[in-house]
Amino acid sequence: MVAYNFKPQFAPLIASGQKCQTIRALGKRRHARAGDTLQLYTGQRTRSCRKLLDTVCTDAISIVMHPHKMGEVVTGLSIYLGHAECALDAASVDALAKADGFESISEFVDFFRERLPFEGVLIQWRPPSKVRES
């Protein structure tokens, strides 16, 4: 079982099934793999901790993001999923950003700006309605 904590801004999206993925940096501990049980929380290690969802990981895909810069300003991202040799096109980046709970690509870029370049895992799970059916 793998637990993930989310910022409060994402909690309603996860609970409603609008957000069924997370992007996490590589670290000391292994991330979920397809088939693993996931527990999704907000406010972990606080008094306001609450479980959002118990679900199952459907996929875990490597993700790499490199900044596009104009001087010192990050203006965009090149994003590579899995072992792809080509970066995602603008429409795919937009879809990825929206699926991850952001209103726009610029909001997505702003969120990851301080973490660039980024290497991690895109973890996807079953939406709540599919969890209840299984």
C-alpha positions in Angstrom: 0.0 0.0 0.0 1.3 3.4 -0.9 0.0 6.7 0.5 0.2 10.1 -1.2 -0.6 13.5 0.4 -2.1 16.3 -1.7 -2.3 20.1 -1.3 -5.8 21.2 -0.3 -6.4 22.8 -3.8 -6.4 19.3 -5.3 -8.6 17.5 -2.7 -12.0 18.3 -4.3 -10.7 17.3 -7.8 -9.5 13.9 -6.4 -12.7 13.2 -4.5 -14.8 14.0 -7.5 -12.7 11.9 -9.9 -11.6 14.9 -12.0 -8.0 14.3 -11.0 -6.8 10.7 -11.3 -3.1 11.2 -11.5 -0.2 12.8 -9.7 3.4 13.7 -10.7 6.0 12.9 -8.1 9.7 13.4 -8.0 12.1 10.5 -7.7 13.2 10.0 -4.2 14.5 7.5 -1.6 11.3 5.5 -1.5 9.8 3.7 -4.4 6.6 5.0 -6.0 3.5 3.0 -6.7 3.4 0.5 -9.5 0.4 -0.7 -11.5 -1.7 -2.9 -9.3 -0.6 -1.3 -6.0 -3.3 -0.1 -3.6 -3.2 3.7 -3.0 -4.4 5.7 -0.1 -4.8 9.4 -1.1 -4.9 12.0 1.7 -4.8 15.8 2.3 -3.4 17.4 5.4 -1.2 14.4 6.4 0.7 15.0 9.6 -1.8 17.6 10.7 -5.0 17.7 12.7 -6.9 18.3 9.5 -5.8 15.1 7.9 -8.4 13.3 5.9 -8.5 10.4 3.5 -9.7 11.3 0.1 -9.8 7.9 -1.6 -8.6 4.3 -1.5 -7.9 3.2 -5.0 -5.6 1.1 -7.3 -2.7 2.4 -9.3 -3.4 1.7 -13.0 -0.1 3.0 -14.4 3.3 4.5 -13.4 5.2 6.2 -16.2 8.5 8.0 -16.0 8.3 11.7 -16.7 11.1 14.2 -17.4 10.6 18.0 -17.8 13.1 20.5 -19.1 12.5 24.2 -19.0 12.4 26.5 -22.0 14.1 29.7 -20.9 14.3 33.2 -22.3 17.2 34.6 -20.3 16.4 33.5 -16.7 12.6 33.3 -17.2 11.0 29.9 -17.7 8.6 30.3 -20.6 7.5 26.6 -21.1 8.4 23.0 -20.8 9.6 20.1 -22.8 8.0 17.0 -21.3 8.9 13.4 -22.1 6.8 10.4 -20.9 8.1 6.9 -20.7 10.9 6.2 -23.1 9.7 8.7 -25.7 12.4 10.4 -27.7 10.1 13.3 -28.7 8.7 15.8 -26.3 4.9 16.0 -25.9 3.2 18.5 -28.3 1.3 21.5 -26.9 -2.1 19.8 -27.0 -0.7 16.9 -25.0 0.9 19.1 -22.5 -2.4 21.0 -22.1 -4.2 17.7 -21.6 -1.6 16.6 -19.0 -1.8 19.9 -17.1 -5.6 19.7 -17.0 -5.7 16.0 -16.0 -3.3 16.9 -13.2 -5.7 19.6 -11.8 -4.4 22.8 -13.3 -6.5 25.3 -15.2 -3.8 26.0 -17.8 -0.3 25.2 -19.0 1.0 28.4 -17.5 -0.4 27.4 -14.0 1.3 24.0 -14.5 4.6 25.6 -15.4 4.4 27.9 -12.4 3.8 25.0 -10.1 6.9 23.1 -11.3 9.1 26.2 -12.0 11.2 25.8 -8.9 11.7 22.1 -9.4 13.1 22.2 -13.0 14.7 20.3 -14.5 12.4 17.5 -13.1 12.6 13.8 -13.2 9.9 11.7 -11.7 6.9 9.4 -12.1 3.4 10.1 -13.4 1.1 7.9 -11.3 -2.4 7.2 -12.4 -5.3 5.6 -10.6 -8.9 4.4 -11.0 -11.5 7.1 -10.5 -13.8 6.8 -7.5 -16.7 5.4 -9.4 -14.6 2.6 -10.8 -13.2 1.8 -7.4 -16.7 1.3 -6.0 -17.7 -1.0 -8.9 -14.8 -3.4 -8.4 
